[in-house]
């Protein structure tokens, strides 16, 4: 690999400092390099621990001092990251929380920060730009910088690179730049960080080779692609695929429901076909940091390049409209029982955005709470994984609310329960027995064999 690094012709651009690149390659190959991970959330923390397990000294940085303090004490803030694994890494010295000053000593810096949407549903790169500026303040020759945040094609080259080069160092000569999109699926027991193939691209030949060396030591398989832009497009393609198919599942739910056909049963039966079909399940609208956000990144970038994305735009509109459909189903069901949404007490079950997960970003459950309250309903929530609603940019007014503690007596005073996420830790049989109306957006009652005229699917 060192010979390859020394002999492969470089593309047009700055002439690489071969001694700088070779020295970094030696440290990566020997795993004596120090790695810094900026952003210790659902992506950064698992990646940091994976790098530590691979033998690299790893330092984690986060803008939240409370999170940093918890990590230093051996407390994992994420359910899918075992505290025992964190404590082992702290004890053996392979991982420690740090601060900006530590960036100067890092050989590889991985940026894993959020890329949300702004108020106008356009990309918000403020976290990426702030993290890059932090790295730039400590940038030195011989470092590899890799962005992992999901973003539009062109971000790394057009936004990240100029910030890094502003101090006079040049990419491909003094430092090296890569993009490798995160592919985490929090809570998936079959695919941890090291198990998921890693797409990798560099800004130049030397950057590509060094990034492949690093990631090849951390994960089982790397997938090199030709350009930073192609790597950025890979992640958007993956999530747009899911968004479009979820929108199709939601549209089929509405169509089949109008025909009196169970859409979940149709999907389950169709999934028995061993080829040509992949099941996607309807729901109250997708949540989390990827599916509701990433299609907008691609559509925004495409419009800027003069291209239209009508299918993506329609999928976003269908998915964004599902909470309104659920609200309508709940309102109709209450009206049949002689009351309206105004003044009704509604228990929202599940504010984590998906089953058995505590992440509440872009949660349909939170959106439904706000929509219900706008109609005059009084809402509370039940979620064994989210005892208190965190601060989210989408729903700041709900931050700090605490969920009810489960008991049959505690839920009897509600006019309706609305199942927005089907966590395993909820006693649905007791819920159905205690509440006069259950609106189920996840088909969990039918899966458990619970029946009754007061159970309504939505």
C-alpha positions as CSV (number, residue, x, y, z in Angstrom):
1,X,0.0,0.0,0.0
2,X,2.9,2.4,0.7
3,X,4.4,1.7,-2.7
4,X,1.0,2.3,-4.3
5,X,0.7,5.6,-2.4
6,X,4.2,6.6,-3.6
7,X,3.9,5.6,-7.3
8,X,0.3,6.2,-8.4
9,X,0.2,9.4,-10.6
10,X,-1.8,12.2,-9.1
11,X,-4.6,14.0,-10.9
12,X,-4.3,17.6,-11.8
13,X,-4.0,19.8,-8.8
14,X,-1.5,20.4,-6.0
15,X,1.5,18.1,-6.1
16,X,1.2,15.9,-3.1
17,X,3.8,16.0,-0.4
18,X,4.8,12.3,-0.7
19,X,6.6,12.3,2.6
20,X,3.5,13.7,4.4
21,X,1.2,11.2,2.8
22,X,3.6,8.3,3.3
23,X,4.0,9.2,7.0
24,X,0.3,9.2,7.6
25,X,-0.1,6.0,5.6
26,X,2.5,4.3,7.9
27,X,0.6,5.5,11.0
28,X,-2.7,4.2,9.6
29,X,-1.2,0.9,8.6
30,X,0.4,0.4,12.0
31,X,-2.7,1.7,13.8
32,X,-0.7,4.2,15.7
33,X,-2.7,7.1,14.3
34,X,-4.9,9.1,16.6
35,X,-8.5,9.6,15.4
36,X,-10.9,12.4,16.4
37,X,-14.6,12.2,15.9
38,X,-16.5,15.5,15.9
39,X,-20.1,14.9,17.0
40,X,-21.0,12.0,19.3
41,X,-24.6,11.3,18.4
42,X,-26.2,8.3,16.8
43,X,-23.5,8.2,14.1
44,X,-20.4,9.6,15.8
45,X,-20.4,7.6,19.0
46,X,-20.7,4.2,17.4
47,X,-18.0,5.1,14.9
48,X,-15.7,6.4,17.6
49,X,-16.0,3.1,19.5
50,X,-15.5,1.1,16.3
51,X,-12.3,3.0,15.6
52,X,-11.2,2.4,19.2
53,X,-11.9,-1.4,18.8
54,X,-9.8,-1.4,15.6
55,X,-6.8,-0.2,17.6
56,X,-6.8,3.5,17.0
57,X,-6.4,6.0,19.9
58,X,-9.8,7.8,19.6
59,X,-10.9,11.1,20.9
60,X,-14.6,12.3,20.8
61,X,-15.8,15.9,20.7
62,X,-19.3,17.1,21.2
63,X,-20.9,20.5,21.5
64,X,-23.1,19.3,24.3
65,X,-21.1,19.5,27.6
66,X,-23.7,17.4,29.4
67,X,-23.2,14.6,26.9
68,X,-19.4,14.9,27.2
69,X,-19.7,14.6,31.0
70,X,-21.9,11.5,30.8
71,X,-19.5,9.9,28.4
72,X,-16.6,10.7,30.6
73,X,-18.5,9.0,33.5
74,X,-19.0,5.9,31.4
75,X,-22.7,6.6,30.8
76,X,-24.0,5.9,27.3
77,X,-26.6,8.4,26.1
78,X,-27.8,5.9,23.4
79,X,-29.7,2.7,24.0
80,X,-28.0,1.0,21.0
81,X,-24.5,1.8,22.4
82,X,-23.9,-0.4,25.5
83,X,-22.5,1.4,28.5
84,X,-20.2,-1.7,29.1
85,X,-18.5,-1.2,25.7
86,X,-18.0,2.5,26.4
87,X,-16.5,1.8,29.9
88,X,-14.1,-0.8,28.4
89,X,-12.8,1.8,25.9
90,X,-12.4,4.4,28.6
91,X,-10.6,2.0,30.9
92,X,-8.2,0.7,28.3
93,X,-7.5,4.2,27.0
94,X,-8.6,3.6,23.5
95,X,-11.3,6.2,23.7
96,X,-11.8,9.4,25.7
97,X,-13.9,12.6,25.3
98,X,-11.8,15.6,24.5
99,X,-12.0,19.2,23.2
100,X,-11.0,21.3,20.3
101,X,-7.3,21.4,21.3
102,X,-7.1,17.7,20.8
103,X,-7.8,18.2,17.1
104,X,-4.2,19.3,16.5
105,X,-2.9,15.9,17.6
106,X,-5.3,13.9,15.5
107,X,-4.2,12.2,12.3
108,X,-7.7,11.5,11.1
109,X,-10.7,13.7,11.9
110,X,-14.2,12.5,11.2
111,X,-17.1,15.0,11.1
112,X,-20.4,13.5,12.1
113,X,-22.8,16.3,12.8
114,X,-26.5,16.9,11.9
115,X,-27.6,18.2,8.6
116,X,-31.2,19.3,9.3
117,X,-33.7,21.3,7.3
118,X,-34.1,25.0,7.9
119,X,-37.5,26.7,8.4
120,X,-38.0,26.9,4.7
121,X,-37.3,23.2,4.2
122,X,-34.0,23.9,2.6
123,X,-30.6,22.4,3.6
124,X,-29.1,23.7,6.8
125,X,-25.3,23.2,6.7
126,X,-24.6,25.4,9.8
127,X,-23.5,22.4,11.9
128,X,-21.2,21.1,9.1
129,X,-19.7,24.6,8.6
130,X,-19.2,25.2,12.3
131,X,-17.5,21.8,12.8
132,X,-15.3,22.3,9.7
133,X,-14.3,25.8,11.1
134,X,-13.4,24.1,14.4
135,X,-11.2,21.6,12.5
136,X,-9.7,24.3,10.4
137,X,-8.5,26.3,13.4
138,X,-6.4,23.3,14.4
139,X,-5.5,21.9,10.9
140,X,-1.9,20.9,10.4
141,X,0.0,19.1,7.6
142,X,-0.5,15.4,7.5
143,X,-4.1,15.1,8.6
144,X,-7.0,13.2,6.9
145,X,-10.4,14.9,7.2
146,X,-13.5,13.0,6.4
147,X,-17.1,14.2,6.4
148,X,-19.8,11.6,7.2
149,X,-22.9,13.8,7.4
150,X,-25.6,13.2,4.8
151,X,-25.7,16.1,2.4
152,X,-26.2,17.3,-1.2
153,X,-23.7,16.4,-3.9
154,X,-21.0,19.1,-3.9
155,X,-21.0,20.0,-0.2
156,X,-17.6,18.6,0.6
157,X,-15.8,20.2,-2.3
158,X,-17.8,23.5,-2.4
159,X,-18.4,24.2,1.4
160,X,-15.9,22.1,3.4
161,X,-12.8,22.4,1.3
162,X,-12.7,26.2,1.1
163,X,-13.0,26.5,4.9
164,X,-10.1,24.0,5.4
165,X,-7.9,25.7,2.8
166,X,-8.6,29.3,4.1
167,X,-5.5,29.1,6.3
168,X,-3.1,28.4,3.5
169,X,-2.8,24.6,3.6
170,X,-3.7,22.8,0.4
171,X,-5.8,19.6,0.0
172,X,-3.9,16.8,-1.6
173,X,-0.5,18.3,-0.7
174,X,-0.7,19.3,3.0
175,X,-3.8,17.6,4.2
176,X,-6.3,15.1,2.7
177,X,-10.0,15.2,2.4
178,X,-12.6,12.5,2.0
179,X,-16.3,11.9,2.1
180,X,-17.8,8.6,3.6
181,X,-21.5,8.7,4.2
182,X,-22.8,7.2,7.5
183,X,-25.1,4.2,7.1
184,X,-26.1,3.6,10.7
185,X,-29.3,1.8,11.5
186,X,-29.6,2.4,15.3
187,X,-31.0,-0.6,17.1
188,X,-30.5,-3.1,14.3
189,X,-29.0,-6.2,15.9
190,X,-27.7,-7.6,12.7
191,X,-25.7,-4.7,11.4
192,X,-23.3,-2.8,13.6
193,X,-20.9,0.0,12.4
194,X,-18.2,-2.5,11.4
195,X,-20.6,-4.8,9.6
196,X,-22.0,-2.2,7.1
197,X,-20.0,-1.7,3.9
198,X,-18.5,1.8,3.8
199,X,-18.7,4.0,0.7
200,X,-15.5,6.1,0.5
201,X,-14.2,8.8,-1.9
202,X,-11.4,11.3,-1.7
203,X,-10.9,14.7,-3.2
204,X,-7.8,13.4,-5.0
205,X,-5.9,10.1,-5.4
206,X,-3.8,10.4,-2.2
207,X,-6.9,11.3,-0.2
208,X,-8.8,8.3,-1.6
209,X,-6.0,5.9,-0.8
210,X,-5.5,7.2,2.8
211,X,-9.3,7.2,3.5
212,X,-9.6,3.6,2.2
213,X,-6.7,2.6,4.4
214,X,-8.3,4.1,7.5
215,X,-11.9,2.8,6.9
216,X,-10.6,-0.5,5.8
217,X,-9.1,-1.0,9.3
218,X,-12.4,-0.1,10.9
219,X,-15.1,-1.9,8.8
220,X,-15.2,-5.2,7.1
221,X,-15.7,-3.9,3.6
222,X,-15.0,-0.6,1.9
223,X,-16.7,0.5,-1.4
224,X,-14.5,3.1,-3.3
225,X,-16.3,5.4,-5.6
226,X,-14.9,7.9,-8.2
227,X,-15.7,11.2,-6.6
228,X,-16.8,13.1,-3.5
229,X,-20.0,14.0,-5.3
230,X,-20.7,10.4,-6.2
231,X,-20.3,9.3,-2.6
232,X,-22.6,12.1,-1.4
233,X,-25.2,11.0,-4.0
234,X,-25.0,7.4,-2.9
235,X,-26.4,8.2,0.5
236,X,-29.1,10.4,-0.9
237,X,-30.1,7.6,-3.3
238,X,-30.4,5.1,-0.5
239,X,-32.7,7.3,1.5
240,X,-34.8,8.6,-1.4
241,X,-35.4,5.0,-2.4
242,X,-36.8,4.4,1.0
243,X,-38.8,7.6,1.1
244,X,-40.4,6.9,-2.3
245,X,-41.3,3.4,-1.4
246,X,-42.7,4.4,2.0
247,X,-44.9,7.0,0.1
248,X,-46.1,4.2,-2.2
249,X,-47.0,2.1,0.9
250,X,-48.9,5.0,2.4
251,X,-50.7,5.7,-0.9
252,X,-51.7,2.0,-1.2
253,X,-52.9,2.1,2.4
254,X,-55.3,4.9,1.5
255,X,-56.4,3.3,-1.7
256,X,-56.9,-0.2,-0.2
257,X,-58.6,1.2,2.9
258,X,-61.2,2.9,0.7
259,X,-61.9,-0.5,-0.9
260,X,-62.2,-2.2,2.5
261,X,-59.0,-4.1,2.1
262,X,-56.4,-4.6,4.8
263,X,-53.2,-3.0,3.4
264,X,-50.9,-4.7,6.0
265,X,-52.3,-8.1,5.1
266,X,-51.8,-7.3,1.4
267,X,-48.2,-6.2,2.0
268,X,-47.4,-9.3,4.1
269,X,-48.8,-11.6,1.5
270,X,-46.9,-9.8,-1.4
271,X,-43.7,-10.1,0.6
272,X,-43.8,-13.9,0.2
273,X,-42.8,-13.5,-3.5
274,X,-39.1,-14.4,-3.5
275,X,-38.2,-11.9,-6.2
276,X,-39.3,-8.6,-7.7
277,X,-40.9,-7.2,-4.5
278,X,-39.6,-5.6,-1.3
279,X,-42.1,-4.9,1.5
280,X,-42.4,-1.3,2.8
281,X,-45.0,-0.6,5.6
282,X,-47.4,2.3,5.9
283,X,-47.5,4.5,8.9
284,X,-48.2,8.0,10.3
285,X,-45.4,9.4,8.3
286,X,-41.6,8.7,8.4
287,X,-39.4,10.2,11.1
288,X,-35.8,10.4,12.1
289,X,-33.0,12.3,10.6
290,X,-32.9,10.6,7.2
291,X,-36.1,9.8,5.4
292,X,-38.0,13.1,6.1
293,X,-34.9,15.2,5.4
294,X,-32.6,13.7,2.7
295,X,-35.1,13.8,-0.3
296,X,-35.3,17.6,0.3
297,X,-31.5,17.9,0.1
298,X,-31.4,16.1,-3.3
299,X,-34.4,18.0,-4.7
300,X,-33.0,21.3,-3.6
301,X,-29.6,20.6,-5.2
302,X,-31.3,19.3,-8.4
303,X,-33.4,22.5,-8.7
304,X,-30.2,24.5,-8.4
305,X,-28.8,22.6,-11.4
306,X,-31.9,23.0,-13.5
307,X,-33.3,19.5,-13.0
308,X,-36.7,18.6,-11.7
309,X,-37.6,15.8,-9.3
310,X,-41.4,15.3,-9.6
311,X,-41.4,11.8,-8.2
312,X,-39.4,12.8,-5.1
313,X,-41.5,15.9,-4.6
314,X,-44.7,13.8,-4.7
315,X,-43.3,11.2,-2.3
316,X,-42.4,14.0,0.2
317,X,-45.9,15.4,-0.2
318,X,-47.6,12.1,0.5
319,X,-45.4,11.3,3.5
320,X,-45.8,14.8,4.9
321,X,-49.6,14.5,4.6
322,X,-49.9,11.2,6.6
323,X,-50.2,12.9,10.0
324,X,-53.1,14.9,8.6
325,X,-54.8,11.7,7.5
326,X,-54.3,10.2,10.9
327,X,-55.8,13.3,12.6
328,X,-58.8,13.0,10.3
329,X,-59.3,9.3,11.2
330,X,-59.1,10.2,14.9
331,X,-61.5,13.1,14.5
332,X,-64.1,10.9,12.5
333,X,-63.9,8.2,15.1
334,X,-64.4,10.6,18.0
335,X,-67.4,12.2,16.1
336,X,-69.0,8.8,15.8
337,X,-68.8,8.6,19.6
338,X,-70.5,11.9,20.0
339,X,-67.5,14.3,20.6
340,X,-65.0,16.3,18.6
341,X,-61.3,16.8,18.8
342,X,-61.7,20.1,20.8
343,X,-61.7,19.2,24.5
344,X,-60.8,15.6,23.9
345,X,-58.0,14.0,26.0
346,X,-55.7,12.1,23.7
347,X,-52.8,9.8,24.7
348,X,-50.1,9.6,22.1
349,X,-48.3,6.3,22.4
350,X,-44.8,6.4,21.1
351,X,-42.9,9.6,20.4
352,X,-39.7,7.9,19.3
353,X,-39.8,8.0,15.5
354,X,-39.7,4.3,15.0
355,X,-40.3,1.0,16.9
356,X,-38.0,0.4,19.9
357,X,-36.0,3.5,19.3
358,X,-35.7,6.7,21.5
359,X,-34.7,9.2,18.8
360,X,-37.5,11.8,18.5
361,X,-36.1,13.8,15.7
362,X,-38.8,14.5,13.0
363,X,-41.1,12.2,15.1
364,X,-44.7,11.8,13.7
365,X,-45.8,11.4,17.3
366,X,-44.6,14.9,18.2
367,X,-46.1,16.3,15.1
368,X,-49.4,14.7,15.9
369,X,-49.3,16.1,19.5
370,X,-48.9,19.6,18.1
371,X,-51.6,19.1,15.5
372,X,-54.0,17.8,18.1
373,X,-53.4,20.7,20.4
374,X,-54.0,23.1,17.6
375,X,-57.4,21.6,17.2
376,X,-58.2,22.1,20.9
377,X,-57.4,18.6,22.2
378,X,-55.4,18.0,25.4
379,X,-52.5,15.6,24.9
380,X,-50.1,13.6,26.9
381,X,-47.8,10.8,25.8
382,X,-46.6,7.4,26.8
383,X,-43.2,6.2,25.7
384,X,-41.1,3.9,27.8
385,X,-38.0,4.9,25.9
386,X,-38.5,8.7,26.0
387,X,-39.3,9.7,29.6
388,X,-38.9,13.4,28.6
389,X,-39.3,15.1,25.2
390,X,-35.9,16.4,24.2
391,X,-35.2,19.7,22.5
392,X,-35.8,19.3,18.8
393,X,-35.7,22.1,16.2
394,X,-39.0,21.0,14.8
395,X,-41.0,21.0,18.0
396,X,-39.4,23.4,20.6
397,X,-42.7,24.0,22.4
398,X,-42.9,20.3,23.4
399,X,-39.4,20.1,24.9
400,X,-39.3,19.2,28.6
401,X,-42.7,17.5,28.7
402,X,-42.6,14.2,30.6
403,X,-44.5,11.1,29.7
404,X,-47.0,9.4,31.9
405,X,-45.9,6.3,33.8
406,X,-47.8,3.3,32.6
407,X,-50.7,2.0,34.7
408,X,-54.2,0.9,33.7
409,X,-55.6,3.6,36.1
410,X,-53.4,6.3,34.5
411,X,-54.8,5.8,31.0
412,X,-58.5,5.3,31.9
413,X,-59.2,9.0,31.8
414,X,-58.4,9.5,28.1
415,X,-60.9,9.7,25.4
416,X,-58.6,8.1,22.9
417,X,-55.1,6.6,22.5
418,X,-53.2,7.2,19.3
419,X,-50.5,4.6,18.6
420,X,-47.7,6.5,16.7
421,X,-44.8,4.1,17.4
422,X,-45.3,0.4,18.3
423,X,-42.6,-0.1,20.9
424,X,-42.5,-3.5,22.5
425,X,-42.5,-2.1,26.0
426,X,-46.2,-1.2,26.0
427,X,-49.0,-3.4,27.2
428,X,-51.3,-3.0,24.3
429,X,-53.9,-5.5,25.6
430,X,-54.2,-3.5,28.8
431,X,-54.3,-0.2,26.7
432,X,-57.1,-1.6,24.6
433,X,-59.0,-2.7,27.6
434,X,-58.6,0.7,29.4
435,X,-59.2,3.3,26.7
436,X,-62.6,3.7,24.9
437,X,-60.9,4.4,21.5
438,X,-57.6,3.2,20.1
439,X,-56.4,4.6,16.7
440,X,-53.6,2.4,15.5
441,X,-51.2,3.7,12.8
442,X,-48.8,0.7,13.0
443,X,-51.2,-2.3,12.9
444,X,-49.8,-3.5,16.2
445,X,-53.2,-4.4,17.6
446,X,-54.0,-6.7,14.7
447,X,-50.5,-8.3,14.9
448,X,-51.2,-9.1,18.6
449,X,-54.6,-10.5,17.8
450,X,-56.4,-7.6,19.6
451,X,-59.9,-6.9,18.3
452,X,-62.9,-4.7,19.0
453,X,-65.0,-2.0,17.4
454,X,-63.2,0.6,19.3
455,X,-59.9,-0.2,17.6
456,X,-59.5,1.9,14.4
457,X,-56.6,1.6,12.0
458,X,-55.2,4.8,10.4
